[in-house]
Amino acid sequence: MTMGDLASWGRAWYTLSAMFHFDLQLFASKKGAGSTRNGRDSNAQRLGMKKFGGQVVIPGNIILRQRGTKFYPGLGVMMGKDHTIFAVIEGQVTFSKSRNRKYIDVIAAA
């Protein structure tokens, strides 16, 4: 039987009610608890001055923790590989400025 044969009968080979028959699926009414992409945070780096001008330090005391070279080491101090400035002698912390650079010194107690 061909389409032409069906058309010759004078009516369509499909019914109107069959056209509007949908296969409906019911979905969940609650949104699933998906994972979030937030929720991470890094620890504080605890940078900054640890000892201030006039304070007495002993060898090994950290005077300043910094990123980069905002301050440079002067007399009686050294700089670590992470730019931390620490005392190598016992004395008093002082600050100086020369050629647009800020220096941290430790002056030995007399």
DRENVEXLUM-794801 format. One line per field, with one value per atom (N, C-alpha, C, O, CB): residue in one letter; residue number from 1; chain; x, y negated, z; atom name. Coordinates in steps of 0.02 Angstrom, whole numbers, plus 50000, padded with zeros to 5 digits. Glycine has a CB too. Layout:
<rs>
residu = [a;...]
num = [NUM;...]
chaine = [A;...]
c1 = [X;...]
c2 = [Y;...]
c3 = [Z;...]
atome = [CA;...]
</rs>
This chain:
<rs>
residu = [m;m;m;m;m;t;t;t;t;t;m;m;m;m;m;g;g;g;g;g;d;d;d;d;d;l;l;l;l;l;a;a;a;a;a;s;s;s;s;s;w;w;w;w;w;g;g;g;g;g;r;r;r;r;r;a;a;a;a;a;w;w;w;w;w;y;y;y;y;y;t;t;t;t;t;l;l;l;l;l;s;s;s;s;s;a;a;a;a;a;m;m;m;m;m;f;f;f;f;f;h;h;h;h;h;f;f;f;f;f;d;d;d;d;d;l;l;l;l;l;q;q;q;q;q;l;l;l;l;l;f;f;f;f;f;a;a;a;a;a;s;s;s;s;s;k;k;k;k;k;k;k;k;k;k;g;g;g;g;g;a;a;a;a;a;g;g;g;g;g;s;s;s;s;s;t;t;t;t;t;r;r;r;r;r;n;n;n;n;n;g;g;g;g;g;r;r;r;r;r;d;d;d;d;d;s;s;s;s;s;n;n;n;n;n;a;a;a;a;a;q;q;q;q;q;r;r;r;r;r;l;l;l;l;l;g;g;g;g;g;m;m;m;m;m;k;k;k;k;k;k;k;k;k;k;f;f;f;f;f;g;g;g;g;g;g;g;g;g;g;q;q;q;q;q;v;v;v;v;v;v;v;v;v;v;i;i;i;i;i;p;p;p;p;p;g;g;g;g;g;n;n;n;n;n;i;i;i;i;i;i;i;i;i;i;l;l;l;l;l;r;r;r;r;r;q;q;q;q;q;r;r;r;r;r;g;g;g;g;g;t;t;t;t;t;k;k;k;k;k;f;f;f;f;f;y;y;y;y;y;p;p;p;p;p;g;g;g;g;g;l;l;l;l;l;g;g;g;g;g;v;v;v;v;v;m;m;m;m;m;m;m;m;m;m;g;g;g;g;g;k;k;k;k;k;d;d;d;d;d;h;h;h;h;h;t;t;t;t;t;i;i;i;i;i;f;f;f;f;f;a;a;a;a;a;v;v;v;v;v;i;i;i;i;i;e;e;e;e;e;g;g;g;g;g;q;q;q;q;q;v;v;v;v;v;t;t;t;t;t;f;f;f;f;f;s;s;s;s;s;k;k;k;k;k;s;s;s;s;s;r;r;r;r;r;n;n;n;n;n;r;r;r;r;r;k;k;k;k;k;y;y;y;y;y;i;i;i;i;i;d;d;d;d;d;v;v;v;v;v;i;i;i;i;i;a;a;a;a;a;a;a;a;a;a;a;a;a;a;a]
num = [1;1;1;1;1;2;2;2;2;2;3;3;3;3;3;4;4;4;4;4;5;5;5;5;5;6;6;6;6;6;7;7;7;7;7;8;8;8;8;8;9;9;9;9;9;10;10;10;10;10;11;11;11;11;11;12;12;12;12;12;13;13;13;13;13;14;14;14;14;14;15;15;15;15;15;16;16;16;16;16;17;17;17;17;17;18;18;18;18;18;19;19;19;19;19;20;20;20;20;20;21;21;21;21;21;22;22;22;22;22;23;23;23;23;23;24;24;24;24;24;25;25;25;25;25;26;26;26;26;26;27;27;27;27;27;28;28;28;28;28;29;29;29;29;29;30;30;30;30;30;31;31;31;31;31;32;32;32;32;32;33;33;33;33;33;34;34;34;34;34;35;35;35;35;35;36;36;36;36;36;37;37;37;37;37;38;38;38;38;38;39;39;39;39;39;40;40;40;40;40;41;41;41;41;41;42;42;42;42;42;43;43;43;43;43;44;44;44;44;44;45;45;45;45;45;46;46;46;46;46;47;47;47;47;47;48;48;48;48;48;49;49;49;49;49;50;50;50;50;50;51;51;51;51;51;52;52;52;52;52;53;53;53;53;53;54;54;54;54;54;55;55;55;55;55;56;56;56;56;56;57;57;57;57;57;58;58;58;58;58;59;59;59;59;59;60;60;60;60;60;61;61;61;61;61;62;62;62;62;62;63;63;63;63;63;64;64;64;64;64;65;65;65;65;65;66;66;66;66;66;67;67;67;67;67;68;68;68;68;68;69;69;69;69;69;70;70;70;70;70;71;71;71;71;71;72;72;72;72;72;73;73;73;73;73;74;74;74;74;74;75;75;75;75;75;76;76;76;76;76;77;77;77;77;77;78;78;78;78;78;79;79;79;79;79;80;80;80;80;80;81;81;81;81;81;82;82;82;82;82;83;83;83;83;83;84;84;84;84;84;85;85;85;85;85;86;86;86;86;86;87;87;87;87;87;88;88;88;88;88;89;89;89;89;89;90;90;90;90;90;91;91;91;91;91;92;92;92;92;92;93;93;93;93;93;94;94;94;94;94;95;95;95;95;95;96;96;96;96;96;97;97;97;97;97;98;98;98;98;98;99;99;99;99;99;100;100;100;100;100;101;101;101;101;101;102;102;102;102;102;103;103;103;103;103;104;104;104;104;104;105;105;105;105;105;106;106;106;106;106;107;107;107;107;107;108;108;108;108;108;109;109;109;109;109;110;110;110;110;110]
chaine = [A;A;A;A;A;A;A;A;A;A;A;A;A;A;A;A;A;A;A;A;A;A;A;A;A;A;A;A;A;A;A;A;A;A;A;A;A;A;A;A;A;A;A;A;A;A;A;A;A;A;A;A;A;A;A;A;A;A;A;A;A;A;A;A;A;A;A;A;A;A;A;A;A;A;A;A;A;A;A;A;A;A;A;A;A;A;A;A;A;A;A;A;A;A;A;A;A;A;A;A;A;A;A;A;A;A;A;A;A;A;A;A;A;A;A;A;A;A;A;A;A;A;A;A;A;A;A;A;A;A;A;A;A;A;A;A;A;A;A;A;A;A;A;A;A;A;A;A;A;A;A;A;A;A;A;A;A;A;A;A;A;A;A;A;A;A;A;A;A;A;A;A;A;A;A;A;A;A;A;A;A;A;A;A;A;A;A;A;A;A;A;A;A;A;A;A;A;A;A;A;A;A;A;A;A;A;A;A;A;A;A;A;A;A;A;A;A;A;A;A;A;A;A;A;A;A;A;A;A;A;A;A;A;A;A;A;A;A;A;A;A;A;A;A;A;A;A;A;A;A;A;A;A;A;A;A;A;A;A;A;A;A;A;A;A;A;A;A;A;A;A;A;A;A;A;A;A;A;A;A;A;A;A;A;A;A;A;A;A;A;A;A;A;A;A;A;A;A;A;A;A;A;A;A;A;A;A;A;A;A;A;A;A;A;A;A;A;A;A;A;A;A;A;A;A;A;A;A;A;A;A;A;A;A;A;A;A;A;A;A;A;A;A;A;A;A;A;A;A;A;A;A;A;A;A;A;A;A;A;A;A;A;A;A;A;A;A;A;A;A;A;A;A;A;A;A;A;A;A;A;A;A;A;A;A;A;A;A;A;A;A;A;A;A;A;A;A;A;A;A;A;A;A;A;A;A;A;A;A;A;A;A;A;A;A;A;A;A;A;A;A;A;A;A;A;A;A;A;A;A;A;A;A;A;A;A;A;A;A;A;A;A;A;A;A;A;A;A;A;A;A;A;A;A;A;A;A;A;A;A;A;A;A;A;A;A;A;A;A;A;A;A;A;A;A;A;A;A;A;A;A;A;A;A;A;A;A;A;A;A;A;A;A;A;A;A;A;A;A;A;A;A;A;A;A;A;A;A;A;A;A;A;A;A;A;A;A;A;A;A;A;A;A;A;A;A;A;A;A;A;A;A;A;A;A;A;A;A;A;A;A;A;A;A;A;A;A;A;A;A]
c1 = [50043;50000;50045;50092;49951;50033;50074;50035;49976;50098;50072;50039;49983;49931;50091;49995;49943;49880;49825;49969;49889;49831;49792;49730;49853;49829;49796;49760;49706;49846;49792;49761;49698;49652;49811;49698;49639;49578;49523;49654;49586;49530;49493;49436;49554;49525;49491;49503;49476;49419;49543;49559;49633;49665;49515;49660;49731;49745;49701;49755;49808;49828;49844;49861;49888;49839;49851;49790;49752;49917;49782;49725;49749;49807;49689;49704;49721;49741;49787;49663;49709;49725;49794;49828;49672;49814;49880;49935;49991;49887;49921;49971;49987;50044;49946;49938;49948;49959;49954;49888;49974;49989;50064;50105;49967;50080;50150;50167;50125;50164;50228;50253;50287;50346;50301;50250;50277;50314;50293;50220;50370;50407;50405;50413;50480;50396;50397;50468;50499;50347;50493;50561;50558;50505;50598;50616;50620;50597;50614;50692;50560;50536;50585;50577;50469;50636;50687;50752;50770;50698;50786;50849;50902;50906;50872;50941;50992;51046;51059;51024;51075;51127;51194;51233;51131;51206;51268;51326;51317;51260;51386;51446;51458;51442;51508;51487;51502;51576;51617;51486;51592;51661;51698;51756;51664;51664;51696;51722;51730;51647;51736;51753;51826;51845;51720;51869;51941;51966;51941;51980;52014;52044;52115;52129;52003;52161;52230;52243;52207;52278;52293;52312;52344;52375;52359;52337;52369;52445;52471;52346;52480;52553;52590;52650;52575;52557;52585;52647;52700;52603;52640;52695;52694;52646;52689;52748;52751;52806;52847;52685;52807;52858;52847;52791;52858;52901;52898;52932;52914;52930;52982;53016;53018;53028;53089;53010;53006;53067;53108;52942;53074;53131;53139;53090;53125;53200;53213;53209;53233;53166;53179;53173;53240;53278;53117;53253;53315;53302;53251;53338;53350;53344;53407;53460;53333;53401;53459;53469;53425;53447;53527;53539;53486;53468;53608;53461;53410;53339;53294;53413;53329;53263;53242;53281;53262;53182;53154;53130;53092;53096;53154;53134;53077;53031;53194;53080;53029;53019;53067;53050;52956;52940;52905;52857;52893;52931;52906;52908;52942;52947;52871;52875;52910;52886;52803;52966;53005;53049;53055;52959;53080;53127;53101;53127;53196;53051;53028;53080;53093;52959;53111;53166;53227;53221;53147;53286;53349;53387;53378;53390;53431;53470;53527;53560;53498;53536;53591;53642;53658;53564;53669;53720;53689;53637;53758;53721;53699;53639;53612;53685;53617;53559;53576;53622;53494;53538;53544;53475;53425;53584;53473;53410;53407;53453;53401;53351;53340;53317;53305;53290;53311;53293;53221;53203;53303;53179;53110;53104;53050;53060;53162;53167;53153;53141;53119;53153;53147;53211;53266;53131;53204;53262;53267;53219;53257;53326;53336;53402;53448;53334;53405;53465;53519;53505;53447;53583;53640;53682;53728;53683;53668;53702;53649;53591;53753;53670;53624;53629;53684;53641;53571;53572;53502;53452;53617;53501;53439;53422;53467;53444;53359;53336;53331;53302;53268;53360;53353;53337;53349;53418;53310;53293;53330;53339;53216;53351;53383;53362;53334;53461;53375;53356;53416;53445;53292;53433;53488;53474;53457;53556;53481;53470;53404;53401;53527;53351;53283;53274;53230;53264;53315;53307;53301;53335;53367;53257;53249;53291;53286;53174;53331;53374;53355;53332;53448;53364;53354;53422;53458;53302;53441;53505;53493;53441;53550;53542;53544;53609;53663;53538;53603;53661;53677;53635;53647;53739;53759;53757;53775;53831;53734;53731;53802;53842;53688;53818;53886;53898;53953;53902]
c2 = [50058;50000;49939;49935;50000;49891;49831;49772;49776;49820;49714;49652;49633;49608;49595;49646;49630;49670;49645;49642;49733;49775;49749;49749;49847;49728;49703;49637;49624;49694;49595;49530;49540;49499;49485;49593;49604;49625;49621;49657;49646;49663;49602;49607;49703;49543;49482;49458;49407;49491;49493;49469;49482;49523;49504;49448;49454;49520;49551;49395;49542;49606;49599;49648;49634;49536;49525;49488;49456;49484;49494;49460;49397;49393;49507;49350;49287;49299;49266;49239;49345;49358;49390;49381;49403;49428;49459;49407;49417;49512;49351;49298;49263;49242;49247;49258;49222;49268;49246;49179;49330;49376;49373;49393;49449;49346;49338;49389;49406;49267;49412;49456;49412;49398;49511;49391;49345;49384;49438;49304;49355;49384;49334;49274;49402;49359;49316;49314;49366;49340;49253;49244;49229;49217;49187;49231;49218;49146;49100;49229;49138;49072;49034;48974;49077;49068;49036;49033;49079;49075;48976;48968;49011;49012;48894;49046;49088;49047;48990;49131;49075;49040;49050;49094;49066;49009;49014;48985;48950;48979;49001;48976;48903;48883;49019;48866;48796;48790;48831;48751;48739;48729;48679;48664;48706;48654;48609;48648;48709;48553;48614;48649;48659;48698;48714;48624;48629;48561;48509;48653;48561;48499;48514;48566;48466;48468;48478;48449;48404;48446;48475;48450;48382;48366;48500;48342;48276;48284;48333;48235;48237;48243;48213;48226;48210;48174;48144;48103;48110;48199;48059;48014;47952;47939;47996;47913;47849;47845;47890;47836;47788;47775;47819;47824;47700;47850;47890;47854;47863;47958;47813;47772;47700;47691;47799;47652;47582;47544;47569;47549;47482;47441;47430;47414;47374;47440;47432;47496;47498;47382;47548;47611;47648;47644;47655;47684;47724;47793;47824;47730;47816;47882;47922;47894;47875;47987;48032;48067;48065;48085;48097;48130;48182;48224;48162;48180;48226;48198;48227;48288;48143;48112;48087;48053;48055;48103;48077;48006;47993;48122;47960;47890;47874;47837;47843;47902;47886;47946;47977;47824;47962;48011;47974;47937;48069;47983;47944;47986;48037;47879;47964;47992;47940;47884;48009;47959;47910;47871;47888;47863;47818;47780;47710;47662;47778;47704;47638;47607;47547;47642;47648;47628;47670;47728;47636;47640;47674;47684;47645;47634;47734;47745;47694;47678;47817;47670;47623;47657;47716;47559;47620;47646;47692;47675;47588;47749;47794;47836;47870;47754;47836;47877;47912;47892;47834;47963;47998;48012;48006;48065;48029;48043;48117;48144;47998;48149;48219;48225;48175;48251;48287;48298;48278;48267;48371;48272;48248;48174;48150;48289;48138;48066;48048;47990;48029;48097;48083;48050;48073;48147;47997;47964;47984;47977;47886;48009;48033;48007;47991;48110;48004;47978;48031;48091;47955;48008;48054;48033;48070;48055;47975;47953;47930;47918;47896;47924;47898;47822;47794;47927;47790;47717;47688;47721;47690;47625;47588;47577;47561;47520;47585;47578;47504;47464;47613;47486;47418;47421;47472;47376;47367;47362;47303;47252;47354;47311;47256;47258;47307;47261;47202;47197;47168;47118;47153;47199;47176;47194;47251;47206;47146;47156;47190;47239;47198;47164;47190;47263;47297;47183;47285;47352;47346;47305;47398;47386;47388;47446;47502;47395;47432;47483;47495;47449;47461;47556;47575;47593;47635;47634;47563;47576;47600;47587;47513;47635;47651;47622;47643;47729;47574;47541;47578;47584;47465;47602;47642;47600;47541;47670;47630;47595;47586;47633;47635;47524;47509;47528;47519;47436]
c3 = [50000;50000;50000;50040;50061;49957;49951;49976;49992;49879;49978;50000;49952;49972;50005;49890;49840;49851;49843;49770;49871;49884;49944;49944;49896;49996;50056;50042;50067;50113;50001;49985;49942;49944;49948;49906;49864;49905;49879;49812;49965;50007;50031;50053;50066;50025;50042;50113;50134;50032;50149;50216;50228;50194;50270;50278;50292;50327;50356;50337;50321;50351;50425;50457;50314;50452;50523;50551;50514;50535;50616;50647;50683;50702;50697;50693;50725;50798;50823;50722;50832;50902;50908;50958;50934;50858;50859;50852;50877;50804;50818;50810;50876;50887;50759;50919;50981;51041;51098;50994;51028;51083;51098;51057;51064;51158;51178;51231;51273;51202;51229;51282;51334;51328;51253;51385;51435;51489;51510;51467;51510;51566;51623;51612;51546;51683;51741;51769;51780;51795;51780;51806;51880;51909;51768;51911;51982;51997;51960;52008;52050;52067;52111;52122;52103;52136;52177;52137;52101;52244;52145;52110;52144;52206;52108;52106;52134;52170;52150;52080;52221;52259;52223;52241;52332;52172;52134;52173;52222;52068;52150;52184;52163;52108;52167;52208;52194;52176;52196;52255;52137;52117;52162;52150;52045;52213;52260;52320;52316;52282;52373;52435;52447;52490;52435;52409;52421;52444;52422;52357;52488;52510;52533;52562;52568;52518;52538;52607;52630;52486;52639;52705;52699;52648;52740;52752;52753;52752;52780;52815;52720;52714;52774;52782;52651;52814;52875;52860;52891;52925;52811;52792;52835;52871;52717;52831;52865;52916;52924;52899;52951;53002;53063;53088;53023;53085;53147;53205;53263;53135;53188;53238;53210;53150;53254;53253;53232;53254;53293;53260;53229;53245;53320;53354;53211;53345;53416;53456;53512;53444;53428;53465;53464;53416;53435;53517;53523;53493;53507;53597;53451;53420;53435;53450;53343;53430;53437;53370;53327;53495;53359;53295;53279;53321;53295;53218;53196;53200;53171;53237;53235;53239;53170;53136;53291;53151;53088;53100;53146;53061;53058;53065;53018;53036;53051;52957;52906;52861;52838;52865;52847;52795;52739;52750;52824;52678;52621;52557;52554;52612;52508;52440;52397;52390;52412;52369;52331;52378;52437;52291;52352;52392;52404;52375;52359;52446;52467;52513;52510;52503;52556;52600;52582;52562;52676;52590;52576;52640;52688;52525;52643;52704;52710;52661;52705;52770;52784;52828;52818;52818;52877;52922;52974;53003;52956;52985;53039;53022;53066;53099;52959;52938;52873;52837;52931;52857;52794;52766;52801;52802;52701;52668;52650;52620;52606;52667;52649;52577;52544;52696;52553;52483;52468;52410;52465;52519;52509;52527;52541;52550;52527;52540;52613;52629;52496;52658;52729;52754;52738;52769;52792;52821;52894;52932;52812;52914;52982;53010;52973;52985;53076;53110;53112;53119;53181;53107;53116;53176;53196;53052;53205;53266;53316;53298;53251;53378;53430;53430;53428;53500;53432;53433;53425;53437;53380;53403;53397;53323;53283;53435;53305;53235;53218;53255;53224;53161;53135;53061;53028;53148;53035;52964;52934;52966;52955;52872;52836;52763;52739;52842;52728;52658;52620;52641;52649;52564;52523;52450;52435;52547;52406;52333;52319;52282;52304;52348;52338;52359;52335;52265;52405;52433;52509;52540;52414;52537;52609;52636;52611;52630;52686;52716;52788;52823;52711;52810;52880;52908;52879;52888;52964;52996;53067;53097;52996;53094;53165;53192;53172;53179;53236;53267;53331;53376;53280;53336;53394;53457;53457;53383;53511;53575;53601;53601;53626;53623;53644;53717;53743;53635]
atome = [N;CA;C;O;CB;N;CA;C;O;CB;N;CA;C;O;CB;N;CA;C;O;CB;N;CA;C;O;CB;N;CA;C;O;CB;N;CA;C;O;CB;N;CA;C;O;CB;N;CA;C;O;CB;N;CA;C;O;CB;N;CA;C;O;CB;N;CA;C;O;CB;N;CA;C;O;CB;N;CA;C;O;CB;N;CA;C;O;CB;N;CA;C;O;CB;N;CA;C;O;CB;N;CA;C;O;CB;N;CA;C;O;CB;N;CA;C;O;CB;N;CA;C;O;CB;N;CA;C;O;CB;N;CA;C;O;CB;N;CA;C;O;CB;N;CA;C;O;CB;N;CA;C;O;CB;N;CA;C;O;CB;N;CA;C;O;CB;N;CA;C;O;CB;N;CA;C;O;CB;N;CA;C;O;CB;N;CA;C;O;CB;N;CA;C;O;CB;N;CA;C;O;CB;N;CA;C;O;CB;N;CA;C;O;CB;N;CA;C;O;CB;N;CA;C;O;CB;N;CA;C;O;CB;N;CA;C;O;CB;N;CA;C;O;CB;N;CA;C;O;CB;N;CA;C;O;CB;N;CA;C;O;CB;N;CA;C;O;CB;N;CA;C;O;CB;N;CA;C;O;CB;N;CA;C;O;CB;N;CA;C;O;CB;N;CA;C;O;CB;N;CA;C;O;CB;N;CA;C;O;CB;N;CA;C;O;CB;N;CA;C;O;CB;N;CA;C;O;CB;N;CA;C;O;CB;N;CA;C;O;CB;N;CA;C;O;CB;N;CA;C;O;CB;N;CA;C;O;CB;N;CA;C;O;CB;N;CA;C;O;CB;N;CA;C;O;CB;N;CA;C;O;CB;N;CA;C;O;CB;N;CA;C;O;CB;N;CA;C;O;CB;N;CA;C;O;CB;N;CA;C;O;CB;N;CA;C;O;CB;N;CA;C;O;CB;N;CA;C;O;CB;N;CA;C;O;CB;N;CA;C;O;CB;N;CA;C;O;CB;N;CA;C;O;CB;N;CA;C;O;CB;N;CA;C;O;CB;N;CA;C;O;CB;N;CA;C;O;CB;N;CA;C;O;CB;N;CA;C;O;CB;N;CA;C;O;CB;N;CA;C;O;CB;N;CA;C;O;CB;N;CA;C;O;CB;N;CA;C;O;CB;N;CA;C;O;CB;N;CA;C;O;CB;N;CA;C;O;CB;N;CA;C;O;CB;N;CA;C;O;CB;N;CA;C;O;CB;N;CA;C;O;CB;N;CA;C;O;CB;N;CA;C;O;CB;N;CA;C;O;CB;N;CA;C;O;CB;N;CA;C;O;CB;N;CA;C;O;CB;N;CA;C;O;CB;N;CA;C;O;CB;N;CA;C;O;CB;N;CA;C;O;CB;N;CA;C;O;CB;N;CA;C;O;CB;N;CA;C;O;CB;N;CA;C;O;CB;N;CA;C;O;CB;N;CA;C;O;CB]
</rs>
